[in-house]
Amino acid sequence: MQCKSWLAVLAVIISLVSCQSNSNSAAERSFILSANMDSSVKPGDNFYQYVNGGWLKRAKIPPTEAATGTFYNVLDTTKARLRSILDSVSSGGQTQGSVEQLVGDLYAAGMDSGTIEKLGYEPLKLYLAKIDSFRNVKDLMAFEAYMNLQNHSYVISFGIGADQKNSRMNILSLGQTGLGLPDRDYYFRKDSATLALQKAYKAYIVQLLVLTGVNPAEATKESEAVYALEKEMAGSHRTNVQLRDPQSNYHMIKLNALEQTTPRIGWTNIFTQTGVHLDSLDIAQPAFYKKLNDLLASVPLSTWKAYYRFHVADDYASDLSMAFVNTRFGYLKLLNGQDSLKPRWERIYAVVDQNLGDGLGHLYAKKYFPPEAKQRIVDLVNNLQAALRDRIGKLDWMSDSTKAIAKDKLQAFLKKVGYPEKWRDYSRVSIDRGHYFEDLVSCQKNEYQYQLSKLGKPVDRTEWFITASTVDAYYNPTFNEIVFPAGILQSPAFDPQADDAMNYGGIGMVIGHEMTHGFDDQGAQYDKDGNLKNWWGKSDSARFVAKAKKVAELFSRFTVLDSLHINGELTDGENIADMGGLVIAYNAFKMTKEAQDSTKIDGLTPDQRFFISLAQIWRMLARPSQVRTLINVDPHSPPMYRVLGPLMNFTPFYDAFHVKEGDKMYLPDSSRIRFW
């Protein structure tokens, strides 16, 4: 699945837009604020700064946030709506077992800070006692299985979903795991920022161990041992770039063969304890489990006890007393730069959304997403789909036979808008206002059983992987689907009174972005049915790879922070999707009456307004710590470069703003990358 970070969310901002031309009221209003622009910057030098420079000079990041911008405006609106719903349903009197009761009582339980504070780390003591009683590796792995039943994993991470080579059936897949830092490279880099984070992480381990009753001196020693263990595991992890290759991260294996290659793990016992019945599975990253098998023999049991003690406390730190909450926040702020902890209501709403999200989304959609809104988005998506079909037909680097298959895949897109056809059943969940921690455990056990129930059964293609109230969207290659939930379908990302140039340049571009994911360097490896299967002609594939390499090289040249560059290989798929989204949206826009006219609004031509809208939708100011973290782990380029990179390669932009040789964004026509 794609588009999962806050930058991913920004990449898929989308709203209720009509495919029809707007009335004259659009011309009577200004949707471009000159105060947000910086006329001292030439459009051809840095178009992002030209459009957003005034705003960037004035913008202030709230102390509870890591960034601010267009996306955050959308999210703030959604959070305010959800808070209103939660305040209402938590007031009491709801029918027992109803969605309103479950959601409302979980929120009320989380807001009862007095009871939670009195308990301290009492809720963890059952787990800590089990950890203290480890006598051997078998006990350790039995605890791992026990926690998997509660939807927590530490060194065994398995998920259930569509088989990438038989997308109509659900299988179990094992993935690499075990780390506390954001990814494997954080354990090996030697730059000053990473070294400072490593030191802070070790201190965080000490603090949590002390909060759970470990002597400070012993906790310091255990912290070093836990970190060393994680570093050993990190050495077996594939890099973020390597993880982007689906073919090399798919390895079907028989259970008995897995037992033979990693006998110390005790797979049969683990699967028996967790209710898993299978004879084969996909082990995505085998090297990790081979390393784990070795570490179970070489690492002292005392280190494993410290490892589990810390990670269980870390998992639940946000759900315990403020001593735990503040300790966790103190460490995480180094990653995202936040100055202040979010208010309690906001933290608890996020917990409700995480644990009963489909229920909360149901209440949201019922109140804020009327049926007629759904059709308006479907119409726009269909319009962009037609534009992409037209573009595929005109490509000069793709053969006719491959074009036909690509069009079939595009036509087969499963389009989901607003909310799912059916809602989750939470009848197994028990929520009691006086027992917040136990409520969470009930939710987590229910989630595990829900996922387990899919194993070995046909895929339910109506399933959604985010909730209706989520401010996000995605393309899922195994379903060949594009999904736009109700949470993101709102202003200020789109204004129904705006002219077509504004809507297509902003919202149309990001819809095209999601569609292009079906044909980026990852999505292009899946056929129309969602199977990992080569459908490209040999020469077409070679030309595609060559173009993708040029995109990666271009973005790798961008310097973002100090000497920190974009990782063009990591961001290649998203950059390709941005470039495709731009072309598709522009071609769809050119079919409108406005685009075929020369009438100016605010002194700007239709094409100029289209490109300004594109840059406005990406408006964002982020803290340096957040930028640095995302450059290391996120597959999206920072917002500025998601504007500059595509526009540098798009000739209509040059024409609209008279970009010429000598301008900083200028590329000779022969050097411009023409993908879609």
N, C-alpha and C positions, 0 to 999 in steps of 0.2 A: 504494500500500500504506500501511497505517496502523500506528500504535503502534510507533515505532522508537527512542525514547530511554529512559533509565533510568526516567523518569516513565511512559513508555508501558508499560514492563515492569510497573511497579507497578499500572498500570491493568488488567492482564490476568492477575494472579496467580490461579492456578487449580489444583485438585488432585483427588485421587482421592476423590470424594464419592459416596455411595450415595443414591439417591432414596428409599430406605426409611427409616422412622422408626427411631431408634436404641433400643437396649435401655436399661434403667434405669441402666446404668453411667454414662451421660452425666450423670444427676442426682447421681451420687456424686462427681463430679469438678468442679472449678471451672475454667472456661475464661476467666474474667474475673478478672484480678488487681487487687484494690482498690488495691494499691501503685502501679499504673500510672495510676490515675485521680487527678483533682484535684477533691475534693468541694467545694472553696471556690468553684468556678466553677459557675454555674447552667447546666443543660443547654440552656436556651433562650437563653443569652447566647453561648456558644461550645461547641458540642457536641464538637468535636474536642479542645479543651483539657480539657473535662470528662472525656473518656474517656482521653486520652493525657498529660495534664498532668504527672502524677507521673513517668512515663517520660521525658518531654522534659526535666525538671529534672535527671535522673540521667544521661541518655544522653551518651556520649562517642564522637565520630567517630574511628575509627582513623586514624592519620597517613597511611596509604596510600589512604584513601578520601575521596570527596567528600561522602559522606552515609552514614547508617546507618538501619536500620529493618527492617520486615518483609521487604521485598524482598531486602535484603542478607543476611538469614538464609537465605533460599532459595538465593541465589547462592553463599553460602559453602558450603553443603552440596553443591551441584553441583560447585563447584571442587575440593573435597576428593575427591569421587568421581572426577573427571577426572584429578586428579593421581595417584591410585592406579592408574588404568588406564595412564597415561603412564609411570609408574615401572616398571610391569610389562612393557609391550611394548618399552620402550627398553633393557631389560637384555640384549638380544641373542638370537640363535638363532631369529629369526622367518623364515618362508618368504619368499624373495625375491619382491617384487612383491605380496605380500599387504597387506591394509589394515594389519595389525599392524606389518609391517616399515616401510611408508611413514610411518605416524604415529609409530612409536617412533623411527625413525632421524632424522626431522625434529626431534623433540623433543630427542634426544641431541645433534644438531648445534647446535641453538640453545643448549643448556646448556654447550657447549664454549667458555666465555668466553675461555680462554687463546688459542685459535687466532683467534677473532674480534678480540681485542684486538691481537694482533700485526699483523693486516692493516690496521688503521687505516681509511683511506678508499680503500685499494687497489681494492676492488670497484667503486668509482664511476668509476675513471679511464677506462674504455672510454667511458662516457657523456659524461664531461667533455671528452674528446678530440673526440667527435663535435660537441659544442656549440661548442667552440673553432674548429672547421673551417667553421662556417656562413659562406657567402659571400653568400647572398641569401635572400629569403623562401622560395624553393622548397626550399632546404636545411633551413630551419627547419621547414617543414611536413612534410618527409620524416622529420625526427626525431620530430615529433609522431606520425606514423603508425607509426614504428618502436617507440615506447613504447606505443602502443595495442596492438600485438601482444603486449606484455608486461603488458597489462591496466592500464596507467597512462595517464591522460589529463591534459592541462594546459589547452589552449584548445579542444580538440575533444572533447566528451563525448557518446558515443552508447551507447545501450543497446538491447537486443533483447528484445521481449516482445509481449504481446497488443495488437493494434490496438484502441484504445478504442472504435472504431465498427464493428469487425468482430472481436469478441473470440475468434473461433476460429482466427485466423491471426496469426502472429508477424511483426512489422515492425521496422524500425530507427527509433529516435527520437533526435533531437538535443536536448540540454538546455544551459542556460546554465552556465558554469563559469569557471575562471580565477583565483579568489580564494584568498587565504591566510587572511584573517580569517573568522570564522564565517558572516557573511552581508553583503550589500551595505550595510546600514545602519551597520555598524561604521565604514565609511569616511567617513560624513557627520555622525554625531552629535557634539555638542560638550560633552556632560556630562563631568565630571572623570574618572569611571571609564573611559569609552570613550577619552578622550584619553590616559590612562595606558596603556591596552592598545595603542593605536596606536604609542606610543613604544616599548613593550616589543617589539612585533612588528618594528618597524624594527631594533631592536637584535638581535633574533633572526636577521634576515636577514644582518646584518653578521657575527654569530658563525659562522653556517654557511658563509658565503662564505670567511671566514678559515680555517676548518677544512679547506676544500677547496683551500687554497693561494693565495687572493687576498690581496694586500697590504692591511693594515687601512685605510689611508687610501682606497685605491681601493674597498674593500668598503663603506665608509661612503657614498661617493658613489653607488655602484651600488644600495645599499639605498634611497636616496631615489628613484632612477629606477624601481626595481622597484615601490615602493609607489605612485608616481604612475601607473604603467601599470595597476596593479590597480585603483586608484581610477577611472581612465577606464573600465575594463571594468565596475566595480561600478555606474557610472551607467547602464548599459544593462540591468542586471538587474531583473527583476520582484521586488517585495517578497514576503515570506513570505505575506502575506495574499493578494496577487494570485495566487500560485502555487497557492492552494487552489481556484481556479475551474477545473475540468477543461476546460470548453468553450473558454475563452480561452487555454488552453495546449495546444491541438491544432490543427496546421496541416499538412495533407498537401500535399506539393509534389513536382513532377517534378524529377528530378535535373538535367535541362538548364536548368530555370527557376532552380534554386538556383545553378547555375554562373553564370548571367547576372546574378543579383542580388548575388552575392559572388564575383567572378571571381578575386580575389587569393588566396583560400584554396586553390584547386586541388582541388576535391572529387573529380574523376575520378581524379587521381593518388593521392589519399589512400585512396580506396576500392580502387583497384587494389592498392596496397601492403598493405592490410589484409585482402585477400581478400573484400571485400564486393561482392556483385553485386545490383544493384537498379535500378529505374527511377523509384521514388518513395519518399518517406519522410516522417515526421512531424517537423517542426521546431517544438518546443514553444515556444521563446522566440526568435522571429526577430530581435528587436532586438539581441540579444547578437551574433549572427553578422554582422549588418550593421556593428556597431561594430568587431568584430574585423577585418573586411575593411578598414575605414578605418585601424585602428591598424597593420596590416601595412605600410601605405604611409607613415604619419607617424612611427612610433616608430623610432629608430635601431637598427640591428642589434646594436650593443653592449649596448643595454638588454635586447633579447630574449635575448641570450646570458646576461646576468646573471640574468634571470628564470628561464630553464630551469636554470641551474646551481644556483640556490637551491632551486627546487621539486623537482628530482631528489634533492638532498641531504636535503630535508625529507621526501620520500616514504620514503627508506631510513634516515633517522637512527636509528630505533629498532632497526635490524638491524645497526648498525655498532659501533664501539668505544664505550667508556663516555663518551668526550669528546662524541660525537654524542648518545648517549642522554641524558646529563645536561643538555646544552644544550637539547634539545627539551623535556625535562621542566620545565626552568626557565621556559620560556615558557608551556607548557600549564597549569602550576599557577596561573597568574594567571586562567585561565578557570574552573578547577574548584576551586581552593583546597586541593588536596592538599598535605600537608606533606612527605611522603616518597615516594620511588619504590617501586613495588611490587617484591616479591622477584623474582629472576630466573625461578624456576619459573613464577610466575604470568604474567609477561610472555610467556614462551615458549609456555605452554599456549594463550594467546590467539592467538599467531601460528599454531600448529597448527590451532586451531579456525577461524581465518580462511581458511587455505589448503587444509586437508584436512578441513573441517568435517563433511562427510557421512560420511567414514570414521570420525572420532572419534565422531560421533553414533551410528553403527552399533554401535560397541563399547559405548557407554553404554547404549543401549536394550536390547541383548542381556543386559546384566548387571543393569540397574536398573529395567526396565519390562516386567514379565511380561504375557503376553497378556490375562489376566483383568482387569488394570487398565484396559485400553483400553475394554472393554465398560462398566465402571462410569462412565467419563466420558461415553461416548456416551449412556447412559441419562439422565444429568443434563442434557446438552445438549438432548436431545429433550424433557425436561420443561420447560425454560426456553423452548424453541421453541413449545411448546403454550401457555405463558402469554402469550407475545408475540402469538400468533395471536388469543387471546382478547381481549387489550387492543386490537388493531387493530379488532376487531369492535365494540368499545364506544366508539370515538372519536367525539366529537360534532362535530369540525371537518373530518372527512374524508367525502367522498361514498361511497355504496355501490359505485359503479363503480370508484373508485380503491382502496377497501378490498379489493375482489376481486383487483385486480392486485397490491397489496401482499402479500396472503396467498399468492398464487402465487409471488412472489419469495421470501418467507420459506420456503415449502415447498421451493423449489429450492436452498436453501443446500447447498453442498458442505461436508461436515463431515470434517475431518482431525484425527485424535487420535494422539498418541504418536510415530509415525515414518512415513516414506513407504512406499509399497507396493514401491518398488524403490530401490536404492542407486546412487549415482554410481560410474561406472567411472573409476578413476585409473590405468589401465594405461599412459597416455602420460607419467605423471609419473616422473621419475628422482630418487631421494633418495640422497645419499651423506653419511655422518656427518662427513666431513672437509671438506665444501664447503657450508656453511650458506647463503651468499648465492646460490650457483648453484642450490641446492635451491629457494629461494624463487622464483627466476626461472622454473624449470621448472614450479612450481605455477601461477604467474601466466600463463605461456604456455598451459598446459592449460585454465585457466579461460576465457581469451579464446576458444580454439577451441571449448570447450563452448558458450559463448554464441553464437558465430558459427554453429554447426551448426544452430541453431534458426531462423535467418533464412529467411523465405519458406515455412516449413513450418507445418502445423497445430499449434495449441497443445496441449501435453501437460498435461492438467488434473490429472494425478497429481503434477506437480512441486511441490516445497516450496521456499519462498524463505527459510527459516531451517532450521537443522539440528535433529536430534532432541534434542541435548543443550542447546540454547539455552534460557535462562530468559527467555522472551518468548512472545508470541502475536500474531495479527493477523487483521484482516478484509481481504480483497483484492477490490475491487469488480469487476475485469474477470473474475475467476473466480467471483464471488459465493460466496466461501468463508470459513469461519472455521477457524482452524488453531491447535491447542494441542499443542505438542511435549512430549516426555517430560520435558525438563529442568525444566519449571515445575510438573509434576504431582507434587508432593511436599509433605511437612510442612516448615516450620511454617505454611504458608499454609492448610493444612487438617488437621484431626485427625479420623480416622475414628470416634473415640469421642465426638466432640462432638455436641450436640443439633442438630436441624434449624435452629433459629433462628441458631445460630452459623455453620453452613455456608452457609445461604442468604443471610444478611446479608453474609458475606465473599465466598465463592467464587461463590455464585449471582449476586451483584450484578455481578461483573466478567465473568461469562459473558454476562449480559444486556447489558453494555456492548458487548462485541464484536458481538453480534447487532444492536444498535441502530445500529452503524456502517453497516449496509446501508441505513439510512433517515435518516442524518444529512444535513447540508447538502451534503456531497459524495456520499456513497453513494446518496442518493435520486435522483441524476441518472443512475444506471445501472439498466438493466432486469434481469430475472431471468437473462438470458443473459450479463450483464456488459458490455453495450453502452451507450455514452454516448448515451442516448436519453430524451426526455421521455415519461413514462408517467402524468403527473399531470393531472387535470382542472384547468382554468384557475383556478377558485375555490379548489380544494384547494391548489394551488401558492402562491397569494397568501396563504392563511392560514398555510401552512407557513413562508413567508418572514417573515411578520409575527411568528410565534412565535420563529423563530430570531433575529430582530433583538432581541427582548426578552431572550433568553438572553445575547446578546452585550453588551447594555447592562448587565444585572445584573452580569456578571463583570468588566466594565470598571470598575465602581465599587470593586472590592476593591483595597486598597493592600497590597502584599506586603513591600516593603523600602524604608524611607525614604519617598520620594515615588513609588516605582516601582509602577505599576498593572499588573494583568493586561491583556493585549491581548485583549479579548473577541472581536474579529473573527478573530484568529489561532486562538484556542482554541475557537471555536464548535462545531465538529464533535465534539470530545472532550467538551465540556460537555453537549451534547445527548445523547451516548452515555451519559454518567454519569447524567443524569436518567432516561433510558430504562432503563438497567440497574437502577437502584433500583426503579422501578415494576414491572418484569418480575419481578425476584427476589422482591419483596414479594408480588406476586400468586401466584407459584409457591409461596412459603412458606405462604400462607394456605390452600393446598390440603392441607397436611400435618395430621396428627392433633395435633401439638404446638400448632400455631397456632390450632386450633379448641378448645383446652383453656385453662383459666385457671391451671393449675398453675405456681407460681413456682419458679425455680431460682436459688439465690444471692439470694433475695429480689427477683428481677426477673421481670416478666411475659415471655411469649414475644416480644411485640413489642419490649419494651425491649432484650432480648438481641439481637434481630435488628439493631437500629440501633447498638448498641454494637459488635457484630461488624463492621459496615460501617466504623465509625470506626477500629477496631483494625487492619484490613487496610491502611489508608493511613498507618499510623504511620511517620513519617520525620523525621529531623533532617538538614538539609543546610547546607553552608558557604555564607556569603553570596555568594561569588564564583560558586559553582555556581548558586545561585538566580537571580542577576542574568543569567548567561549563558542559562539556560533560559527565563527570562521573555522574552528577546529573540528566541530562535530556535525554541523548542519549542511545538508545538501543544497541549500539555496544561497545564492550570492546576496550580499547586502542590498537594500532597496535602491541606492543610487545606481549601482552597476546593473541592476535589472532594468533600468531605464537606458543608461548610456550604451551598454553592450548591444542590445537589439537595434537601437536607433542608429548607431554608427554604421550598421550594415544594411540600412533600409533607405533606398534612394528617394522615395516620396518625402521622407523627412528632410533630406538635403534640399529638395525643391521647395518645400513649404517655408523653410527658414533661410534659404539662400546660403547654405553651408558651402564653403569653398576651401580650396587648398590653402593651408596656413592655419585654419581653425583646428583646435586641439582634438575635436571629434572626427576630423576628416580622415577618410580612408579612400584611396584611389578606387575607382569603380571596379577595377580588376581584382582588388584585394577584398572586396565586400563578400561576406559569406551569405550565400543565398541557399537556404535550406528548404523552406516551405513556400 
